[in-house]
Amino acid sequence: MLEIKNLVVQIEDNRILNGLNLTVNDGEVAAIMGPNGSGKSTLSYVIAGKEDYEVLDGEILLDGQNVLEMAADERAAAGIFLAFQYPLEIPGVGTMTFLKACLNAQRKARGEAELSTPDFIRAVNAAADKLEINKEMLKRALNVGFSGGEKKRMEILQMALLQPKFCVLDETDSGLDIDALRIVSEGVNALRAQGRSFLVITHYQRLLNHIVPDTVHVMSKGQIVKTGGKELALELEASGYAEYRTSEAA
């Protein structure tokens, strides 16, 4: 589903990704682990189309189409979704207004009719119930005053409504307590299916106890330096990243 070839990226003359190669198959959950500064979050931002990053070389192919030629909104319409490590608060924008605008923008891009208000409310309430989201949160401005766990649940609610094809989770476990981690993970697992793939970026193996990956990749100095099964995450938890801090390539 997603193929990254020789991706080279810099920001303000600082090279971050150095010829990165990665393949994520249809229906696969791929995890990326690695030390701080290895380029994990940069990779997520470049896939989603965040500005400020300069792509010097390479391709990011979604079902064979190079998304680097698309604007961020076009990538979203094509099915790419990024769950942020630190979701933004947006004062003055109601959560329900935001969700409806996002959902209908996606539907319009696919040539589908906008959802009626009753159908939209039913869809949001059903998804919110599964994620144990308090309905009062839906009446507030987006993420304003939310706890870390509430913000992450709101990200997964967006994902459940939009039904994206390729989901990038950038350290979704950051700031979550045990209960919130379980709820968020259950929301992600409910969306696992053929026709949808996940790239899960994390420092810690604990998230992968809940969202069990098919493949684990180790990232260091802007490259994938090792790939293995879910057992690799346990090895990293036991031994740390010391040997990869000086690794150059797989």
Secondary structure, 3 states (H helix, E strand, C coil): CEEEEEEEEEECCEEEEEEEEEEECCCCEEEEECCCCCCHHHHHHHHHCCCCCEEEEEEEEECCEEHHHCCHHHHHHHCEEEECCCCCCEEEEEHHHHHHHHHHHHHHHCCCCCCCHHHHHHHHHHHHHHCCCCHHHHHCEECCCCCHHHHHHHHHHHHHHHCCCEEEEECCCCCCCHHHHHHHHHHHHCCCECCEEEEEECCCCHHHHHCCCCEEEEEECCEEEEEECCHHHHHHHHHCCHHHCCCCCC
